[in-house]
């Protein structure tokens, strides 16, 4: 029996709003274009390598935001790979519904959608049966997985979109057991939904998002490609396809006493092009200085594609020195410290916060949120 070749992607999320990036003008639309460019790069690889199958395991686009022009662009790209069969299922962001583009759009002849009306398809020319478990409103895999079984004498591939070995309380994103689905005898299981690359038992492959979508998706992203045989495990490799990277940096600001030092220190570790940064300030700071995350973020925007800063540093309070001060600040500190002496451990922590915020209010006339307090 002839081996078959494939490329497998998932979770492209075309037309995502990227509302969290709206602080930087034009960046949200830039990232939306970036998703289409990532998909186009993969299609170029399909055009060059001519695999038998292109598998898209759900969440190709965002139902709520998808434009007809986006779908038309996709369809034209599929038309440039006529020798490759394109297999698609729905995910929880492009759920199958009566008005879904999967149902209403006139797709190219080489495009096949597996859903409610047809959950499997036989390709006799490559001796392969494709089974699909996409996302339907009000339906879960629990009452549909049992209705699927591999066809004897054929290569069998299962596409599904959902969690694997992960159901937390009532949040059930079509979770299935890897042990159960592996035991069913499929030759390759093409998964989607988890935005990080995952491989289970050398038979279930989840490529992660084609292009990263947020700071919880670090590193290079891409797709799987390989060869599927009837009598052996699939031969699969991961292809890095993304140009953009989300990076989280932590900076210990202990000993730093102004924003300029923080900015110059961060710039040394930052790349200007194609990197989005989340900066977390750690360590300790004095009562006299509190970093300005907004100013630091804005100062770094011209040096990076995007930067946001969060202050999680803690304040080191010189309690003994405060108690020696004259005036309102010293009187307040002595009164609070007298209460701290009498309090239990939990009460001490609460009173220390009160001491910090009280001193800050006396000094500045207002209170800023702090990451924490060090004694």
C-alpha positions in Angstrom: 0.0 0.0 0.0 1.3 3.4 -1.0 2.5 5.7 1.8 0.8 9.2 1.9 2.4 12.5 2.6 0.8 15.4 4.5 1.1 18.8 6.0 -0.9 19.4 9.2 -1.7 22.8 10.8 -4.3 24.1 13.3 -5.4 27.2 15.2 -4.6 29.8 12.6 -7.4 32.2 13.9 -7.5 34.4 10.9 -9.1 37.8 11.5 -8.4 37.7 15.3 -9.0 41.2 16.7 -5.7 41.4 18.7 -7.5 43.9 21.0 -4.7 43.5 23.6 -2.3 45.2 21.2 -4.5 48.2 20.4 -2.3 50.5 22.5 0.1 50.7 19.6 -1.6 52.2 16.5 -1.6 49.8 13.6 -0.2 46.8 15.5 -3.5 44.8 15.7 -4.0 45.1 11.9 -0.3 44.2 11.4 -0.7 41.0 13.4 -3.8 40.1 11.5 -1.9 40.4 8.2 0.9 38.4 9.9 -1.5 35.5 10.4 -2.4 35.4 6.7 1.2 35.7 5.7 2.1 32.7 7.9 -0.7 30.7 6.3 0.5 31.9 2.8 4.1 30.7 3.7 2.7 27.2 4.5 0.7 27.1 1.3 3.9 27.9 -0.6 5.5 24.9 1.0 2.5 22.8 0.0 2.8 24.1 -3.6 6.5 23.2 -3.6 6.3 19.8 -1.9 2.9 18.6 -3.3 1.8 16.4 -0.4 -1.3 14.3 -0.8 -3.1 16.0 2.1 -3.3 19.4 3.7 -5.0 18.9 7.1 -6.4 21.9 9.0 -7.6 20.8 12.4 -10.0 23.6 13.4 -10.0 27.3 14.2 -8.9 28.3 10.8 -10.6 31.7 11.3 -12.6 33.6 13.8 -16.4 33.2 13.1 -17.2 36.5 14.9 -14.7 38.6 12.9 -14.0 36.7 9.7 -14.5 38.8 6.5 -15.7 37.5 3.2 -12.5 38.8 1.7 -10.4 36.6 4.0 -12.4 33.5 3.0 -12.0 34.4 -0.6 -8.3 34.8 -0.2 -8.1 31.4 1.5 -10.0 29.8 -1.3 -7.8 31.3 -4.0 -4.8 29.9 -2.2 -6.4 26.5 -2.1 -6.8 26.8 -5.8 -3.1 27.1 -6.3 -2.6 23.6 -4.8 -5.0 21.5 -7.0 -3.0 18.3 -6.5 -3.3 18.4 -2.7 -6.6 17.5 -1.0 -7.5 20.1 1.7 -9.3 18.6 4.7 -10.9 20.9 7.2 -12.9 20.6 10.5 -14.3 23.2 12.7 -13.0 24.4 16.1 -14.6 26.2 19.0 -13.8 29.6 17.3 -15.2 28.7 13.8 -17.9 26.4 15.1 -20.2 24.7 12.5 -23.5 26.6 12.2 -26.1 27.2 9.6 -24.4 30.4 8.4 -20.9 29.1 8.7 -18.6 29.8 5.7 -17.8 26.1 5.8 -21.4 25.5 4.7 -22.2 28.5 2.6 -19.1 29.3 0.7 -18.3 27.8 -2.7 -14.9 26.2 -2.0 -12.5 24.9 -4.6 -13.0 21.3 -5.8 -9.9 20.1 -3.8 -11.4 21.3 -0.5 -13.3 18.9 1.7 -15.2 19.8 4.9 -15.9 17.2 7.5 -18.8 18.1 9.7 -22.3 17.2 10.8 -23.5 16.1 7.3 -20.4 14.2 6.4 -17.9 13.0 9.1 -15.7 10.8 6.9 -14.6 10.6 3.3 -12.9 7.9 1.3 -10.1 8.7 -1.2 -9.7 5.5 -3.2 -6.8 6.9 -5.2 -4.6 7.0 -2.0 -6.4 4.2 -0.1 -7.2 6.5 2.7 -10.2 7.3 4.8 -10.4 10.7 6.7 -12.6 10.9 9.8 -13.5 14.2 11.3 -14.6 15.3 14.8 -15.2 19.0 14.6 -17.0 21.4 16.8 -20.8 21.5 16.8 -23.1 23.6 19.0 -24.4 21.5 21.9 -22.4 18.5 20.9 -19.3 16.9 22.5 -17.0 14.1 21.4 -18.5 11.8 24.1 -21.5 11.0 22.1 -19.8 10.9 18.7 -16.4 9.2 19.2 -18.1 5.8 19.6 -19.7 6.2 16.1 -16.3 6.4 14.4 -14.2 3.3 13.6 -11.3 2.8 11.2 -12.0 1.2 7.8 -10.2 -2.2 7.4 -7.5 -2.3 4.8 -7.2 1.4 4.5 -5.0 4.1 5.9 -7.2 5.9 8.5 -6.7 9.5 9.7 -8.7 11.1 12.5 -9.0 14.9 12.7 -10.3 16.4 15.9 -10.4 19.7 17.8 -10.4 19.6 21.6 -8.5 19.0 24.8 -6.4 15.8 25.3 -6.4 14.3 28.8 -7.5 17.6 30.2 -10.9 18.3 31.6 -11.1 20.8 34.5 -14.4 21.0 36.3 -17.2 22.1 34.0 -14.8 23.5 31.4 -15.0 20.7 28.9 -13.5 21.6 25.6 -14.4 18.3 24.0 -11.8 16.5 26.1 -10.9 13.0 25.1 -8.6 10.4 26.6 -5.4 9.8 24.6 -5.4 6.2 25.7 -8.9 5.7 24.4 -8.4 7.3 21.0 -5.0 5.6 20.4 -6.5 2.2 21.1 -9.0 2.7 18.2 -6.4 1.9 15.6 -6.0 5.1 13.6 -2.8 5.5 11.6 -2.5 9.3 12.3 -4.5 11.5 14.6 -4.4 15.2 13.6 -5.3 17.3 16.6 -6.0 21.0 17.2 -7.0 23.4 20.0 -4.0 23.5 22.3 -1.9 26.4 21.0 1.4 24.7 22.1 3.0 21.8 20.2 2.1 18.4 21.8 2.7 14.8 20.8 1.1 11.8 22.4 2.1 8.2 22.0 3.8 9.0 18.6 0.4 8.9 17.0 -1.5 12.0 18.2 0.0 15.2 16.9 -1.1 18.7 17.9 1.0 21.4 16.1 -0.1 24.3 18.2 -1.0 27.7 16.6 0.5 28.3 13.2 1.6 31.8 14.3 1.7 32.7 18.0 -1.2 34.7 19.3 -0.1 35.9 22.8 2.4 35.8 25.6 1.3 32.3 26.7 2.5 31.0 23.4 6.3 31.5 23.4 8.9 30.3 21.0 8.7 29.5 17.2 5.4 28.1 15.9 4.6 26.2 12.8 3.2 22.9 11.4 3.8 19.2 11.1 4.7 17.4 7.9 5.4 13.8 7.3 4.6 10.4 5.9 1.9 8.0 7.0 2.2 4.3 6.4 -0.3 1.5 7.2 2.1 -0.8 9.0 4.4 1.5 10.9 4.3 4.7 13.0 4.1 8.0 11.0 7.3 9.8 10.3 6.7 13.4 11.3 8.8 16.5 11.6 8.0 20.0 12.9 8.5 23.0 10.6 9.0 26.4 12.2 6.9 28.8 10.2 6.3 31.9 12.3 8.2 35.2 12.0 6.9 36.7 15.2 7.8 35.8 18.7 6.3 36.7 22.1 8.9 37.0 24.8 8.5 37.5 28.5 11.4 39.2 30.3 11.9 39.5 34.1 14.2 42.2 35.4 15.4 42.5 39.0 15.3 46.3 39.7 16.9 46.0 43.1 19.3 49.0 43.4 17.8 50.8 40.5 16.4 54.2 41.4 15.0 55.7 38.2 13.2 54.7 35.1 16.0 55.6 32.7 18.3 52.9 34.2 15.5 50.3 33.8 14.9 51.4 30.2 18.6 51.2 29.2 19.0 47.8 30.9 16.0 46.4 29.1 17.1 47.7 25.7 20.3 45.6 25.8 18.2 42.4 25.8 15.6 43.4 23.3 15.3 42.9 19.5 13.6 45.6 17.4 12.0 43.5 14.7 9.2 40.8 15.0 9.4 40.5 18.8 6.7 41.4 21.3 7.7 41.8 24.9 6.0 41.5 28.3 8.4 42.9 30.9 7.9 41.9 34.6 9.8 44.0 37.1 10.9 42.0 40.1 13.1 42.6 43.1 12.8 45.4 45.7 12.4 49.2 45.5 12.6 52.0 48.1 9.8 54.2 49.3 11.4 57.1 47.4 11.1 55.4 44.0 8.3 53.5 42.2 8.8 52.6 38.5 6.3 54.0 36.0 5.2 51.1 33.9 3.4 53.2 31.4 6.3 55.5 30.8 8.7 52.6 30.5 6.5 50.8 28.0 6.0 53.9 25.9 9.8 54.6 25.9 10.5 51.1 24.6 7.9 51.1 21.9 10.3 52.6 19.3 12.9 49.9 20.1 10.5 46.9 19.8 7.5 45.8 17.9 5.5 46.0 21.2 6.3 46.2 24.9 4.1 46.2 28.0 5.5 46.5 31.5 4.1 45.2 34.8 5.6 46.1 38.2 5.7 43.2 40.5 8.6 44.6 42.6 8.2 44.9 46.3 8.8 47.8 48.6 11.5 47.5 51.3 10.3 49.7 54.2 13.0 51.0 56.6 10.7 50.6 59.6 13.2 51.6 62.2 14.1 54.8 60.3 10.5 55.8 59.8 9.8 55.5 63.6 12.5 58.2 64.2 11.0 60.7 61.9 9.3 63.8 63.2 5.9 65.1 62.0 2.9 63.2 60.6 4.9 60.5 58.8 6.8 59.5 62.0 3.7 59.7 64.2 1.7 57.5 61.8 4.6 55.0 61.6 4.9 54.7 65.4 1.2 54.2 65.8 1.0 51.4 63.2 4.1 49.7 64.5 2.6 49.6 68.0 -0.4 47.7 66.5 2.0 45.4 64.6 3.6 44.4 67.9 0.3 43.1 69.2 -1.0 41.5 65.9 -0.8 37.8 64.8 1.1 36.9 61.6 -1.8 37.6 59.3 -2.5 40.9 61.0 1.1 41.9 60.8 1.0 41.5 57.0 -2.2 43.6 56.7 -0.8 46.3 59.0 2.5 46.4 57.0 0.5 47.0 53.9 -1.4 49.8 55.7 1.9 51.3 56.8 3.2 51.3 53.2 0.1 52.8 51.7 -0.3 55.3 54.5 3.3 56.6 54.0 2.8 56.7 50.2 -0.4 58.8 50.7 1.3 61.2 53.0 4.2 61.6 50.6 2.3 61.8 47.3 -1.2 62.6 48.2 -2.4 59.5 46.4 -1.9 55.7 46.4 -0.4 53.6 43.6 -0.9 49.9 43.3 2.3 48.1 44.5 3.5 44.6 43.6 4.2 43.7 47.2 6.1 44.7 50.4 9.3 43.5 51.8 10.1 43.9 55.5 
